[in-house]
Every structure is written in C-alpha cells, then in structure tokens.
Amino acid sequence: MAQIFKADETFDRGYFQGASCAFGVFDGVHRGHRFLLSCAQDTARENGGKSIALTFDIDPDEMFHAQRLRKLMSNEERLEMLAQTGVDAVVALPFTREFAASSPEEFLVRTFGTGVPAHLHVGFDFHFGAKAAGAVPELRTWADGHGMQVHAHDLKSEDGVPITATRIRLLLADGKLDEANHLLGRPYFMTGIVRPGRGEGADMGIRTANLEVPDQMRPLSDGVYGAYAHVDGKRYKAAVNVGVAATFADRATATCEVHILDFDGDIYGQYMKVEFMKWLRPMRAFDDISELIAAVQANIDWVRENL
C-alpha cells in the first residue's frame, strides 16, 4: 500500500520532481479514475519517476455545495483506496477557502512549488483555481513554461459516455445499482457505526443492525437491496432496507437497516461495511404486519439463494 502524504507547509514539494501525477478529486475511485491512475503509472515506468495520485484532503464540493452533495465514500476511504491502486504515493492537498480563492497560476505554483512533475494526467474537463477559471488550455500554457507534459484524457465507458462520479451518483439515486457498480468497477458500499434501532425488526423475529449514515454519505435511493455485510473481518449475506420504512413512517427516520443472514452477535457500536449487490424492490407501506413479514422473508430468501 502506498504512503499517504498531506501536502501542508511541512511537505517538501521537491517530491514531485520528475514524477508522473494523476490529479483529481477521485470520489469513488471508479473505473475512469483507475484508468487515469494507470496512465500515470505507465509514464512513471517509461521515465523512471514516481507515480503519484494527487488529490485534496476533502471534496471541494463539501465547502461550496455541502447541502446537495452526496459522496460515494468518505475522505479517509478515498485516500486509502487510492493508496491501494498501485501508485507509489498519494499526496493530499489541504483544501481551504484561501487555497480555493487562488488564481489558476497561483493554484499551480502553490500546488507544485519548484518540484514540477514530468507528467500530469487529468480528465478532459479538469478545472482549477478560483471559480474554476483554469482549464486544460491554461494548464498546458503553464506546463509548457515549466517543463511539464499535460495529458488530458477522455474517460469514457463502453457506451461512449464519460464515467464521472456525478453520473454514478445519479444512477444510484435512480436505483440503477447494476449500472453504477459496473462504472465503479466494484460494488458500491456504505460504512457506518451500528446503533440501536426502533426495535420493530426484533419484534417480528427479524433482527437488523442499524447503520448510522449521514445524508451526505447516502447517494443510494430508498429501497430494499441484496448485499454483503462485513463484520469483524468476515463477510455475510444481508438484506438491507435503505431509507424511511414506509409502514412505520409516523415514527421512522431515514436509515440503513441491515438484516445479516446466519448471524446473531451483538455489534452495537461497531464499524460495519455494506456492499450493495442487487436492487430488490422499492419501499412501500404494507396493510398489516403479516404482509410486511412475508415480504421481508421473501427478500431474505432471495438473498440466501442468489448471492
């Protein structure tokens, strides 16, 4: 696993000298991102320098569009996954309001200092500096004067449409989990701490582990899903309810309720990761509890037989 550096005032920007960097936010570390990172690794091998994933310590949209942002993963998860992609290092730039207000040229000077990389790989729609005023043409102009070669890539999937985090978020919000997972190149997952729930599941003989997931970390649409729950290093099949339970809407809040098959441990307060594999049905209200129990049991049976 690659080392993760925070590029604060103590970071030696000479580290960039001769390196091949892939620069982006990388929310989700999806297939498009991995292609960009592999390009940086290729030019690093060809030229003998380091391959670096260059990113920010937070998603800039957390600062400017926090109310509408729905992230695919936490900042910590993003940096850790980047470190596992095969690059030599991950460098996270502290994203502050002062840094965000930099002109495009100042942005690049503050990012690289005197340690300009040999190669910089970005997406074709890369923007930087105050009000996103800098784009690939401005980046190339600056790079030409500093001995850096810019590679702007078109990150398209098989259908010819660019793979972006926004596209994946929209697919998840629309319940199109299969398509989202395909573009991610892995199952979409949520993580959180298991908290006590409302208790209806236990009353019905179907215990659930209730994940505490902030709205900003929940791009997935409401519904019932087949999933895998990771607990204490082990993976279990799970049926998962995401969103407000319609039958109990008068006293429910948006949540993520995970029924773990063949598991009976006490995991309150523990960390859990849930990988979503299949959308099963939308949320709906049931006329009575017996109808609800039958539907939930049918979901559990599907997960047991098909995952």
C-alpha positions in Angstrom: 0.0 0.0 0.0 1.3 3.4 -1.0 2.2 6.0 1.6 -0.2 8.9 2.0 1.2 12.4 2.4 -0.6 15.6 3.5 0.9 18.4 1.4 0.9 21.1 4.2 3.6 23.7 4.8 6.0 21.0 6.0 5.7 18.9 2.8 8.8 19.0 0.5 7.3 19.8 -2.9 10.6 18.6 -4.4 8.9 15.2 -4.1 7.0 16.0 -7.3 10.2 16.5 -9.3 10.3 14.1 -12.3 7.1 12.3 -11.1 4.0 11.3 -13.1 0.9 12.6 -11.3 -2.8 11.8 -11.8 -4.7 14.8 -10.4 -8.4 14.8 -9.4 -10.8 14.6 -6.5 -11.3 10.8 -7.2 -14.6 10.4 -5.3 -15.5 6.7 -5.7 -12.1 5.8 -7.2 -14.2 4.5 -10.2 -13.0 2.9 -13.4 -12.4 6.3 -15.1 -10.2 7.3 -12.1 -8.3 4.0 -12.3 -7.6 4.5 -16.0 -6.1 7.9 -15.2 -4.0 6.4 -12.4 -2.8 3.6 -14.7 -1.7 6.2 -17.2 0.4 7.9 -14.5 1.9 4.6 -13.6 2.7 3.9 -17.3 4.6 7.2 -17.8 6.3 6.7 -14.5 7.6 3.3 -15.7 8.7 4.8 -19.0 10.6 7.7 -17.5 11.8 6.2 -14.2 9.9 8.6 -11.9 7.4 8.1 -9.1 3.7 7.6 -9.8 1.5 9.9 -7.6 -2.2 10.2 -7.0 -2.6 13.9 -6.4 -5.9 14.9 -4.7 -7.4 17.1 -2.0 -7.9 16.2 1.7 -11.7 16.9 1.3 -14.0 17.1 -1.7 -14.2 20.8 -2.7 -17.9 20.5 -3.0 -18.1 19.9 0.8 -17.1 23.6 1.0 -19.2 25.1 -1.7 -22.2 22.7 -2.2 -22.5 20.8 1.1 -26.3 20.8 1.2 -26.7 19.0 -2.1 -23.5 16.9 -2.1 -23.9 13.1 -1.9 -20.5 11.5 -1.7 -19.6 8.0 -2.9 -17.2 7.4 0.0 -15.6 9.3 2.9 -12.4 11.2 2.5 -10.5 8.6 4.6 -11.9 5.8 2.5 -11.0 7.6 -0.7 -7.4 8.2 0.3 -7.0 4.6 1.5 -8.4 3.2 -1.8 -6.2 5.4 -3.8 -3.2 4.1 -1.9 -4.2 0.5 -2.9 -4.3 1.2 -6.7 -0.7 0.6 -7.3 0.6 4.2 -7.3 3.8 4.9 -5.4 2.3 7.6 -3.3 -0.9 9.6 -2.6 -0.5 13.3 -1.9 -3.5 15.2 -0.4 -3.5 19.0 -0.8 -5.3 20.7 2.1 -8.3 22.4 0.5 -9.0 25.7 2.3 -11.0 28.8 1.3 -7.8 30.6 0.8 -6.4 28.0 -1.5 -9.7 27.8 -3.4 -9.5 31.6 -4.0 -6.1 31.3 -5.8 -5.9 32.4 -9.4 -5.2 29.5 -11.8 -1.5 30.3 -11.9 -1.2 30.8 -8.2 -3.0 27.5 -7.7 -0.4 25.6 -9.7 2.5 27.4 -8.0 1.1 26.6 -4.6 0.5 23.0 -5.6 3.8 22.2 -7.0 6.3 24.8 -5.8 9.6 24.2 -7.5 9.0 20.4 -7.8 7.1 20.3 -11.0 6.2 16.8 -12.2 7.4 15.5 -15.6 3.9 14.3 -16.5 0.4 15.4 -15.3 -2.6 13.3 -16.1 -6.1 14.9 -15.8 -9.6 14.4 -17.1 -10.6 16.4 -20.2 -12.9 18.6 -18.1 -10.3 19.4 -15.4 -10.8 22.9 -13.9 -8.8 24.6 -11.2 -8.3 27.9 -9.4 -10.9 30.5 -8.2 -14.3 30.0 -9.7 -12.8 27.1 -11.7 -11.3 29.7 -14.1 -8.4 27.4 -15.2 -9.0 24.6 -17.6 -6.8 22.3 -19.7 -5.6 25.1 -22.2 -4.4 27.3 -19.2 -2.8 24.2 -17.6 -0.9 23.4 -20.9 0.3 27.0 -21.2 1.7 27.0 -17.6 3.1 23.5 -18.1 5.0 24.4 -21.3 6.9 27.1 -19.4 7.8 24.6 -16.6 8.9 21.5 -18.4 5.7 19.5 -17.6 3.8 17.5 -20.1 0.0 17.5 -19.7 -2.1 14.5 -20.7 -5.9 15.3 -20.8 -7.9 12.1 -21.0 -11.4 11.3 -22.2 -12.7 8.9 -19.5 -15.4 7.0 -21.5 -17.1 3.7 -20.8 -18.3 1.2 -23.4 -21.4 3.2 -24.2 -19.3 6.2 -25.2 -20.5 8.4 -22.2 -17.8 9.7 -19.8 -17.5 7.9 -16.5 -17.9 10.5 -13.8 -18.8 10.5 -10.1 -21.8 12.6 -10.8 -23.1 10.0 -13.3 -22.6 7.2 -10.8 -24.4 9.2 -8.1 -27.4 9.8 -10.4 -27.6 6.1 -11.3 -27.6 5.2 -7.5 -30.3 7.8 -6.9 -32.3 6.2 -9.6 -32.0 2.7 -8.2 -29.8 1.6 -11.2 -27.3 -0.3 -9.0 -26.1 -2.7 -11.6 -25.0 0.1 -13.9 -23.4 2.1 -11.1 -21.4 -0.9 -9.9 -20.3 -1.5 -13.4 -18.9 2.0 -13.7 -17.4 1.8 -10.3 -15.7 -1.4 -11.1 -16.7 -2.8 -7.7 -19.8 -2.9 -5.5 -21.0 0.4 -4.1 -20.6 0.3 -0.4 -21.7 2.2 2.7 -20.0 2.2 6.0 -21.0 3.3 9.5 -21.4 2.6 13.2 -24.2 0.1 14.3 -26.7 1.9 16.5 -29.8 0.7 18.4 -32.9 1.0 16.1 -36.6 1.2 16.6 -37.0 -2.4 17.6 -39.7 -3.5 15.2 -37.4 -6.0 13.4 -36.7 -7.8 16.6 -40.4 -7.8 17.5 -41.1 -9.5 14.2 -38.3 -12.0 14.7 -36.1 -10.4 12.1 -33.2 -8.6 13.8 -31.5 -5.7 12.0 -28.3 -3.8 12.5 -29.0 -0.1 12.1 -26.2 1.8 10.4 -25.7 5.5 11.2 -25.1 7.0 7.8 -25.1 10.9 7.3 -27.3 12.1 4.4 -24.2 13.4 2.7 -22.9 9.9 2.5 -26.1 8.3 1.2 -26.5 8.8 -2.6 -28.3 5.5 -2.9 -32.1 5.6 -3.5 -34.6 4.3 -0.9 -35.4 0.6 -1.4 -34.5 -3.0 -0.4 -31.3 -4.5 -1.6 -29.3 -7.7 -1.6 -25.9 -7.1 -0.1 -22.9 -8.3 1.8 -22.2 -7.1 5.3 -18.6 -7.1 6.6 -18.4 -7.6 10.3 -15.2 -8.4 12.3 -13.3 -9.3 9.1 -16.0 -11.7 7.9 -18.5 -11.4 5.1 -22.1 -12.3 5.4 -25.1 -12.2 3.1 -27.6 -9.5 4.0 -30.9 -8.0 3.1 -30.8 -4.2 3.5 -33.5 -1.6 3.9 -32.4 1.9 2.8 -34.5 4.9 3.7 -37.7 5.6 5.7 -39.6 2.4 6.5 -43.0 3.3 5.0 -45.0 1.1 7.3 -43.5 2.9 10.3 -43.3 6.3 8.6 -45.0 8.0 11.6 -42.1 7.3 13.8 -39.2 6.4 11.4 -36.2 8.4 10.2 -34.1 7.8 7.2 -31.7 4.9 8.0 -29.9 1.8 6.7 -31.2 -1.3 8.3 -29.2 -4.5 7.7 -30.5 -8.0 8.4 -27.4 -10.2 8.4 -28.2 -13.8 7.5 -26.9 -16.5 9.9 -25.5 -14.0 12.4 -26.6 -13.5 16.0 -23.8 -11.4 17.5 -24.1 -8.1 19.5 -22.3 -5.5 17.3 -23.7 -2.2 18.7 -21.1 0.5 18.5 -19.0 -1.5 15.9 -18.0 -0.4 12.4 -19.7 -2.2 9.5 -19.2 -2.1 5.8 -22.2 -3.0 3.5 -21.6 -3.8 -0.2 -24.7 -3.4 -2.3 -25.1 -6.1 -5.0 -28.7 -6.1 -6.2 -31.8 -3.8 -6.0 -34.8 -6.0 -5.0 -37.8 -3.7 -4.6 -38.9 -0.2 -3.8 -40.0 0.9 -0.4 -43.8 0.7 0.2 -46.3 0.7 3.0 -48.0 -2.7 3.9 -51.6 -3.1 5.1 -50.6 -5.2 8.0 -47.6 -6.7 9.8 -48.1 -10.2 8.5 -47.9 -8.9 4.9 -44.7 -7.0 5.8 -43.1 -10.0 7.4 -43.9 -12.1 4.3 -42.3 -9.5 2.0 -39.2 -9.2 4.2 -38.8 -13.0 4.4 -39.1 -13.2 0.6 -36.2 -10.7 0.3 -34.2 -12.8 2.7 -34.9 -16.0 0.8 -33.8 -14.3 -2.5 -30.5 -13.2 -0.9 -29.8 -16.6 0.5 -30.4 -18.3 -2.8 -28.9 -15.8 -5.2 -25.9 -14.1 -3.6 
